[in-house]
Amino acid sequence: MNRSARAFWLRSPGHGELRDVTLTEPAEGEVLVRALYSGVSRGTETLVFRGGVPESQHAVMRAPFQEGEFPGPVKYGYLSVGVVEAGPVELIGRTVFCLYPHQTRYVVPVTAVTVVPERVPPARAVLAGTVETAVNALWDAAPLVGDRIAVIGGGMVGCSVAALLARFPGVRLQLVDADPGRAKTAEALGVDFAAPQDALDGCDLVVHASATEQGLTRALELLAPEGTVLELSWYGDRRIALPLGEAFHSRRLTVRSSQVGTVSPRRAGRSYADRLALALDLLADPALDALITGESSFEELPEVLPKLASGEIPALCHRVRYGDVG
């Protein structure tokens, strides 16, 4: 067994580095995974990179295999796809998804990996964690046939939600974003696009994922009476003001949060494993490749993350390629 590996660590806010790791031998019930790809979810991971996780949320925001503590040093990440090199014979050579940080090889319990369906390319499977978030959001939102729906925020999560909603029959659906460049992504997903000022109102449901005060305010404006805003944004340590003193009460509007850390109560009989397996199955759709907007090697990650955090590299999901490193 090759026991050497390398991992990306946030040394301190704004400063990343690669560190050498020595792996333990896999015990019974464990697997050794060699990474092929990992994904950087620009919203959450760049917030972590900037040191923007509030102290009150340090425990809630922990990734499953995180090491260290916020704001740093910390090893953080949760979108990894690799090949099983050691473990139960039925898994050796299989491509798996794991909620693991950016690392070339790692040892985890068998229960922490999910086999990627053969019809899903490993390079696309890095989206599984985000599509899982979208699945949970739609379980929470419970859209109906014929609903009028807007998704505000054409980031990774918002686009994943829109991609799944595009399959619902009879819905009027718009992806709303201030960046006109997101129109091309919407087209690839088969979804209508609108700038915030041009979005259609009278919505039964607005899914908000822009992580901006302006976006959430616009979400309320677009609702029909009795409508619901499903809030997916994570604001970190920022405070958000809303116009709840205008027509909010008279129109009986609802703002509801959704968070992937808990399986939606509307699907209480489903497990986390069920939800992730569904997300991977949905990734058979090649249209979702539109959510991967850039790629770099693992060795470049310390230089790439600051550019993702600053917006110098615009991205939805930035894919990290491992190749033969580590």
N, C-alpha and C positions, 0 to 999 in steps of 0.2 A: 504494500500500500504506500502511495505517495502521501506523506504526512505533512508536507509543506503547503501553505496557502498564503494568500495576501488578502487583506481586507481594507476597505475605505473607512476612515474614521474622521469625524469632525473634531479636530483638536480643540478649537474654540470657535465661537461664532465668526463665520466668514473665512475660516481657514481649515482646509481639509488635507489629509495626507494618507498615504498607503502604508500599512503596517504588516510585518511578517507575522504569520500565525502557525503554530504547530498543533496539528489535529490529534485527537485521541483515536485509538482504534475503535471502530463501531462495535458496540456491545450488541447482545441479542435484542432484537426489536428496534435497531437503529439502521440507518443507511448513510453511506458516504455519497455525496452528490458533487459532481464537477459542473460548475456553472457554464452555461452557454451564453445566456443573456440575462440582464436585469433591466428594470425600468426605473426611471426617475419620474415620479409624479410631481410635476412642477409646483403645484400649490402647496401641498403639505411638506414635501422635502425641502423646498427652498425656504419655507417659514422656519423649519428646524435649523437649516443652515445659517439663517440670519440670527438665530437665537431668540425667536419670537414666541416660543411656547410659554404661556403664563405659568408661574410657579404652582398655581392652584390646579393646573391641568397636567402636571408632570406625570402623574400615575396613569391618568386616562389615556394620554398620548403615547404610552410605551408601545413599541412594536413587539411582536411575539418573541423575537430573538435578539432584541436590543441588548447591547452591553454599554455600560457607562450610564451617566445621568445627564439630563438637560441642565444647562445649556451646552455642556461639553466638559471633557472629552466624551463622545458618544458614538457608537456604531449604530446607524439607523438605516432603515430601508425595509421593503416588504414585497418586492416584485421580482422574484428570482425564478429562472427556468434553467434546469440542468439535466444531466444524465446520471443515473444511479450507477456507481462504479463498484459498490460493495453493499451487501445486505441480503435480504431474502432472495432466493434464486429467481422467484417470479418477477422481481423488480429490476434485476441487473440488466442494464442496457436500455431501460425504459426512460422516456422523457417525462419529467415531473415538474410541477409548479410548487413553490414553497414561499411562505411569507418570511423570507430571510433577507438580511441586508446585503450590500454589495461586497461579495467575497468570492474568490476563485474556486474554492472547495469548502465544504462544510459537512459536519456530521449532525444529524437530527433524528428524532424518533420517526419510525415508519408512519405514524399517525399524522405527522406534520407535512407529508408530501401527498400531492394528488396527481395521479397519472393524467398526462395531457392526451386527449383523444388523437388518434392517428390522423384525422382529417384537419387538425389544427396545427399549423406550422409553429415550431418552437419560438421563432422570432415574433410571432403575433401573441403567443401565450403570455407574454409579460403584461398584457392588458388585463389578465384575469382578476386581479385584485380590484381594479377600478370598475370593471363590468360587474363584479360582485356588489360593489357599492351601489351601482345603478339598479341592479336587481332588487336590493333591499329597499332602495328609495321607492321603486314602483310598487313593491309590496306595501309600503307605508301609504303611498298616495292612492292606490287602488283606482286607477283611471277606468272610465267606462267607455263602451263603444259610443262613438259620436261626440266625445268630449272636445271642447275647445281648449287647447293647451299651448302654453308658451314655456320654453326653457330659456332662462336668462343666464348667460355666461357660457361662452363657447370654449371653455377649458376642457381638460381631460374628462372630468366627471360629467359636466353638462353635455358634452358631445356623446358620451356613452349613454346617458339617459335618453337623449334625442334619438340615437340610433335604435334603441330598443322600442321607444314609443312609435317610431316610424312603421313598426310591424302591426300596430293596433289598427283594427278596421274602423273606418269612418271618422277618424279624428282629424280635426284641423290643428296642425302643428307648425309652430315656428321656432327656430333657433334664433335668439336675440343676442346681439353682441355689438359693442361699440367699435370693434375692430372689423373693418370691411373685409379684411383678409380671411375672416372666418366663413365668408360666403362660399368659398371654394370647398372648405371642409363640409359644410352643410350639403352642398350639391353632391359630394361623394357619398354622403350618408343617405341621400334621397329625402332631404328635409328642406322646407322653405326657410329662407333667411330674411331677417329684418334688422335694421338699426333700431336702437331703443325708441327713438321718436316716431318711427314708422310702424311699430308693432301693433298688431290687431288687439283690440280690447275685448271685453265680454268673455273673458276666459273662465272656465270652470276650475281650472288648475293652472298654477304657475309654479314651475320648479325653479328655484333660485340657486345659482351656483357661481355667481360672479365675485363673491366675497367683497362686494362694495356696498356702501350705504346707498349710493344712487341706484344700484341695481335692485336692491330690496325695496326701495321706495317705488321704483317703476313697477315692480312685481305687484304691489298692492293696487296701483293705479289701473293695471290691466285686468283685474278681477271683475267678474260679474257679481251681483249680490249673492251672498252665501258661498262665495268662492274661497279657495284655499291656496295659500302659498306654502309649498314644502321647501323648507330651508335646508340646503345641503352645504352651505358655505362654512368654512372654519376661519374665524377672524383672529385667532391667536389672542394677543393682549390688547386689541383695539376695541374701543367702545363705539357702538352704532346707535344713531338717533333715527327714529321713525315718526311719521306724521299720524299718530294714532288718535289725534284729537279732531281730525277732519271727518271723512265719511266712514271711517273704520267701523264704528259702532252701528250707525244707521244701516249700513249695508251688510252687517253681520259677517264680517270677514274673519278668516282664520289664518294664523301663522303657526306652522307646526314644524318642529325640527325632525331630522332623520339622521341617524348615525350608524355606520356599519358595524360598530363594536357590539351591537345587540341585534340578534335576528328579530325582524319585525314581529310585533305581537300578533299581527294579522296572519302570520304563518308560524305560530308558536310550535306547531308539530314538526317543523323542519329544523335540521341541525345546521351548524356552520359548514360541515362537510357537504351536505345536500346543496346548500347555496353556492358554494364554490364550484362544485361539479356542474351545476346548471350554468354558471358563468363561463366555464371552459367550453361547455357544449355550444353556447351561443357564439363563441369565438370562431366557429366554423365559417362565419360570414366574412368574406374577404373585404367587404366595405369598411370593416373596422380597421383595416390597415391605414386609413386616413388619419387615425389618431396618433400614429407614430410619425413624428415630424423631424426626427434627427437621430443620428447614431454616432457614437465615438467608441474608442477602445477603453477598456478598464483603466489602463495606465494613464489615460488623459483625464480621468474623473476629477482629480484635484484642481485642474485648470478649467474644466468645463462647468462645474457646479457654481462657481462665482458668476460666470456669464449667464447661466440659467437664472440665478437669483436676481441679477440686475436687469434681466430682460435683453441683454446683448444678444443672447441666443433665444429667439422666440420659440416656444415649444408647447406642445400638449404633453405627450409622453416622449421623453428622450431615452432612446434605447442604448444600453451599454453592452458592447460586444467583448467576449472573453477570449475566444480563439484558443490558443495554446498557452496563454499566460498562466502563471501560478504553478 
